[in-house]
């Protein structure tokens, strides 16, 4: 195909959008609705994966030092926790801090501990956050060998649940995108078939004057790509506007530092735009090209 024929085909693709407005509107509406579902599910999956990941990074692991532990032993544990790549962060609590925290949890009954000698009965403790809950067993086994460590406590059931939850969210996200993508291709395929049937006479004339297969297909690919891109931008704008309202209401009583905080629209909006543009371009352009080949014999 010559450069002139190529640009003529591109121009015909733009003209086809204007010449057949009903088919164009139907295609845009169909693709936009499908991309809206994809965009909404993308936002949901990002938030679900973030919450699951942040929760899994805070497994219930507590390191209890012996009552007679020395400052050198506490420093030794702190240094090794700092150098351990599986540990995101940790905090150390003194006997006094543990005592005050325990009293605050008792509420109105805290007065019963007023004369409690916490230095004699309460140890120093370390609270850990891990990068992956599946590493908890190995981390706990290592820490339990440190000098001055009395006990390492963890909730294995919680660890197992968080590990499985992370995997389930990731697998569900991938599977849903594949299913939605196949559905979108099927829908655009039927829309292109309608478009091809409505232009059957034009295609026959082009064939009679010697137009090549690629010359006939290219306008449909161009038209599908434009429709897909326009649909992607519209669906992106709608999902972001709706998500802004949901985010404002949901976060009105939740701190941004909370483990249950939602992802801000500024964080995900450009990633979502890129994904929707690629999906719209592929569904509209490639889907149209495949459909034209399947539904017309040129």
N, C-alpha and C positions, 0 to 999 in steps of 0.2 A: 504494500500500500504506500502510495506516495505521500509526501508531507501535506500536499494540498488536499488530497482525499481524506487524510486523517483529520485535518482541521475542519473540513466540511462535515465530517461525521460528528465531531464534537459540537459544531454549531447546530446540527440537526437535533442533537440530544437536548440542547437548551430550548430549541423551538418546540420540540415535542411536549415539553412541560407546559408551554403556553397553549398549544393547539388542542390539548386534551385535558382541560382543567379538572373535569370530574374524576378521571382516572388518577390524575396527579394528587388531588385532594384525598381520594380514597387511599392511595399508597402512603401519603404522608401521615394520615391519621392512623393507619394500621401499624406502620413502623414506629411511630411516636408512642403509641400505646404499649407496644412491646418493649421499647427502650425505657419507657416509664417504669415498667415492672422490673426491668433489669437494673435501672438506676436505684429504685427503691430497695431492691434486694441487696445491691452493692452497699448502700448506706447501712442497712441492717447488719450485713455480714461484717463490715468493718467494725461497727460498734460491738457486735457479739464477740468477735475475735479479740478486740482490745480488752473488753471486760474479763473474758476468760483468761487471757494472757496475764493481765495484772493480778487477777486472783490467784492464778497458778504460781505467780512469782512471790506470793506471800503465804506459803504453806505454814501450818502451825508447828514451827520448830523452835524449841526453847532449850538453851544450854544452861544447865545448873552447875555452878562451881561448888567445890567443897566449902564448908564453913571456915576451914582453916587455910584457904588458898591465899597465896602471897600475891603481891603486886606484880612480881616478875611473871608468875603463872598467868595472871590476867592479861598482861601485856603480850605474852607469848601467844595466847589464844587470839587476841585482837590482831596481831601481826599476820597470823596464818589465815584468818578470815579475810583480811585485806588482800592477801595474795592469791586467794582461791577464786578462780574464774567463774565458778558456779554460784558464788555468793554476790548478789547485786549490792546489798548493803546490810548492815547489822547495827544494833544498838545495845549498849550495855546499861544495865540498871543496877544501882547499888542496893544494899539491904534497906536503906532508908526510903529510897524511891519505890521499891517493891512494897514496903510497908504502907506508904502513903497511898499508893495505887489500890492496895487491898482495902484500906479504910474507906476510900472514896466509893468503892463498889458496894460496901455495906450500907451506905446511906445513913439513915437515922440510927442504925445500930452500931455505928462506928465507935461510939464511946466505950464499948467493952474492950477496945484495944488501946486505950489511952496509956496504960502502964506496961504495955507489951515491950519486952527487950528485943527489938528486931535484930540487933547485932549478934545476938546469941543464937537465934533460930532461923534467920533468913539469909540466904546466900546471895552472891552476885549472880546475875543472869545475863545471857545474851539472847536476843531475838534476831532471827535470820530471815532474809528474803532471798530466794533462789531464782536463777534464770529459768529453770525447768524443774517441775515437781518430780520428774522421773529420776533426777539426780539425788533425791533426798536420802535414799538408803546409803549410797556411797559417801555422801558428805557427813551424815551422822556417824557412820562407822569410823571415819577418819577422825572426827572431832572427839569421839569418845576415848581415843587413845592418848589425847593430850594430858599432860600433867596438870592436876588441879581440877579436872572436870569430874563431877560426881555423876551426872546423868544427862543424856540427850533425849528429850521427849519430842515425839512427833505423832501425828494422827495419820496412820497409814491409809485408812479408808478415804480420808479427805484427799490425800495425795493421789491415790488411784483414780478417784472421781475426777479430779481436776485434769489429770493426764488424758483420760478418756474424753472428757468434755472438749478439750482443745482439739483432739483429733476429729471428733464428730463434727465440730463447727467447720473445720477446714474441708473435710470430705463433703459435707452438705453444701457448702459454698460452691465447690468445683462442680458437683453433680447438677445443682440448680442452674448454673450458668450454661452448662452443656445442653440441658433440656430446653431452656429458654431460647438458646441460639438455634437449635434444630426447629423449634416451633416458628421462630421468626423467619427462618429460611423457607419453611413450608408456606407461610402466609405470603411472603413477597413473591414466591414462585407462582402462586395462584394469581396474584395481582398482575404480574408480568404477562401471564397467559391471557388474561382479559385484555391487557393493552395490545398484545400481539394480534389477537382476534379482531380487535377494533380497527386495526391498521392493516388488515389482510390485503386490501386493494393496493395500498402504498407499497407493500413488500413485493407484490406481484409485478408492479410496474418497475420497481428497482431491479428485479431479477431479469425482466425482459430487456432492459437497457444495458445489461452486463455487469451489474454491481457484484462485487465479491462478497463472500460470506462475512469476512471481518468488517467490511464496509457497512453491511446491514446490521450487524450485531453491535457495533461500537456506539451508535446513538442510544441504544437501550441501556448499555452499560453506563454511559455518561449520565443519562437521565436518572437511572437508579442510584448512582453515586450522589448526585445532587440532592435527590429526594432523601436519601439516607442521612446525609450531612445536615440538611435542614431539620429533619426529624430529630436528630441527635441534639442539636442546639436547643430546640423547643423543649424536649423532654428533660434536658439538663436544667434549663431555667425553671421549669415547673417543680422538679424534685428539690432543687436548692431552696426555692421560695417556701415550699411546704416544710422542708427540714428546718429552716430558720425559725419558723413558728413553733415547731415541735421542740427544738433545742431550747428556745427561750422559756417555754413553759416548763419543760422537764428540769432545766438547770436552775430554775428560780429558787429552789430549796436544796440544791445539791452543790457542794463545793467542787471546783474544777480539779482539786487534788484527790477527790474521792475515787475509790476503786470502781465506783459505779457511774462515774462521770461520762457523758457522751463525748464523742469526737466533735470538735467545732467544725462548722461548715467551711471555714477558711482552710482547715487542714486537709479536707477531702475533696473540695469542690473541683480543683484543677485535675486531680487524679481521675475523678469521675468523668469530667469533660473529655479527657484524653481517651478513656475507655469507651465512652458512648460514641465519640467521633469515629474511632476505629471500628466499633461494632456497626455503626450506621453505614460507614463507607463500605465495609465488607458485605453486610447484608444487602444493601442497595445495589452496589456495583457488581460484585461477584455473583450475588444471587440472581440479578437480572441477566448477567451473561450466561450463567448455567441454564436458567429458565428459557431464554431465547433459543439456545441450542436444543433443548428438549422439546419445545412446543412448536417450532417452525422448522421446516426442512429447507435449508438454503444451501 
